[in-house]
Amino acid sequence: MTDFVDPSDPQAVEAVLHDAVALLGVDPVLETLAPVVPVRMGHAAGLFRGAEPDQVVVGDRVLWVDEHQRASLQHVVGGIVLSTEPVMPAALPGVLASLVSRYVAERGSQEAASVLLTSLRDAVAAGS
């Protein structure tokens, strides 16, 4: 494929992320997005530490994904959680796409995000 994915188009990003999550799972997709979106990868519980979920933080929105792939979206202002919404697995690519598009629009990393999303789309297409 020669056309690039437009990261400012949430529907195009959602299509790529939907296929990628279906093929690879949530954690590999979040690791792939880390260069263009602020992702903090979580970890399982250890001997002296508790489990930490994966986090995607964009502005006042925080997407949490735990080790069981349960997700929630929080609206956080000044460190105070104003609301928490559960995110169903089928809706996760759409929520993630809106966060990616919002971050790219705010930060202007459109070229890097476009290349990354296009590469992800092509890799998923070749792997399926």
C-alpha positions as CSV (number, residue, x, y, z in Angstrom):
1,M,0.0,0.0,0.0
2,T,1.3,3.4,-0.8
3,D,-1.2,5.8,0.8
4,F,-0.4,7.0,4.3
5,V,-2.7,6.8,7.3
6,D,-3.8,10.3,8.4
7,P,-3.4,10.5,12.2
8,S,-5.8,13.4,12.4
9,D,-8.6,11.2,11.1
10,P,-9.9,9.2,14.1
11,Q,-11.8,6.7,11.8
12,A,-8.7,5.9,9.8
13,V,-6.6,5.4,13.0
14,E,-9.4,3.3,14.5
15,A,-9.4,1.0,11.5
16,V,-5.7,0.4,11.8
17,L,-5.8,0.0,15.6
18,H,-8.8,-2.4,15.4
19,D,-6.9,-4.7,13.1
20,A,-3.7,-4.4,15.1
21,V,-5.4,-5.1,18.4
22,A,-7.2,-8.1,16.9
23,L,-4.0,-9.6,15.5
24,L,-1.4,-8.6,18.1
25,G,-3.2,-7.7,21.3
26,V,-3.3,-4.5,23.3
27,D,0.2,-4.5,24.9
28,P,2.1,-4.8,21.6
29,V,0.0,-2.1,20.0
30,L,0.6,0.3,23.0
31,E,4.4,-0.5,22.8
32,T,4.3,0.4,19.1
33,L,2.5,3.7,19.7
34,A,4.9,4.8,22.5
35,P,7.2,6.8,20.2
36,V,4.3,9.1,19.1
37,V,1.9,9.0,22.1
38,P,2.7,9.2,25.8
39,V,2.4,5.5,26.9
40,R,3.5,4.2,30.3
41,M,3.7,0.5,30.1
42,G,2.5,-1.3,33.2
43,H,3.9,-4.4,34.9
44,A,2.7,-7.4,36.7
45,A,2.8,-7.7,40.5
46,G,6.1,-8.8,41.9
47,L,7.5,-9.7,45.3
48,F,7.6,-6.2,46.7
49,R,5.5,-4.3,44.2
50,G,1.9,-4.1,43.1
51,A,0.7,-4.5,39.6
52,E,0.6,-1.3,37.5
53,P,-1.7,-1.0,34.5
54,D,-0.7,0.4,31.1
55,Q,-1.5,4.1,30.8
56,V,-2.0,6.4,27.8
57,V,-2.2,10.1,29.0
58,V,-3.4,12.7,26.6
59,G,-4.3,16.1,28.2
60,D,-7.0,15.5,30.8
61,R,-7.8,11.9,29.6
62,V,-6.1,8.8,31.0
63,L,-6.7,5.4,29.4
64,W,-5.9,2.5,31.8
65,V,-5.5,-1.0,30.6
66,D,-4.8,-3.7,33.2
67,E,-3.1,-7.1,32.8
68,H,-6.5,-8.7,32.1
69,Q,-7.1,-6.3,29.2
70,R,-9.9,-4.4,31.1
71,A,-9.8,-0.8,30.3
72,S,-11.2,2.4,31.7
73,L,-11.0,6.1,30.6
74,Q,-10.6,8.7,33.2
75,H,-11.2,12.5,33.1
76,V,-8.5,13.9,35.3
77,V,-8.1,17.6,36.1
78,G,-5.4,18.8,38.5
79,G,-4.8,15.3,39.8
80,I,-8.5,14.8,40.7
81,V,-10.4,12.1,38.9
82,L,-13.7,13.7,37.8
83,S,-15.1,10.7,36.0
84,T,-14.3,7.1,35.1
85,E,-15.9,5.2,32.3
86,P,-15.3,1.5,31.6
87,V,-14.2,0.8,28.0
88,M,-15.5,-2.4,26.5
89,P,-13.0,-4.4,24.5
90,A,-14.8,-3.7,21.2
91,A,-14.6,0.1,21.9
92,L,-10.9,0.1,22.9
93,P,-9.5,0.8,19.4
94,G,-11.9,3.7,19.0
95,V,-11.0,5.3,22.3
96,L,-7.3,4.8,21.6
97,A,-7.7,6.3,18.1
98,S,-9.4,9.4,19.5
99,L,-6.5,9.8,22.0
100,V,-3.9,9.4,19.3
101,S,-5.7,11.9,17.0
102,R,-6.0,14.4,19.8
103,Y,-2.4,14.1,20.8
104,V,-1.2,14.5,17.3
105,A,-3.4,17.6,16.8
106,E,-2.1,19.1,20.0
107,R,1.6,18.3,19.6
108,G,2.0,18.4,15.9
109,S,3.8,15.0,15.5
110,Q,1.7,14.2,12.5
111,E,4.5,13.0,10.2
112,A,6.0,10.5,12.7
113,A,2.5,9.3,13.7
114,S,1.6,8.9,10.0
115,V,4.7,6.8,9.3
116,L,4.2,4.7,12.4
117,L,0.5,4.0,11.8
118,T,1.1,3.3,8.1
119,S,3.9,0.8,9.1
120,L,1.6,-0.8,11.6
121,R,-1.2,-1.1,9.1
122,D,1.1,-2.7,6.5
123,A,2.6,-5.1,9.0
124,V,-0.8,-6.2,10.2
125,A,-2.0,-6.7,6.6
126,A,1.1,-8.8,5.8
127,G,0.7,-10.8,9.0
128,S,-2.9,-11.7,8.7
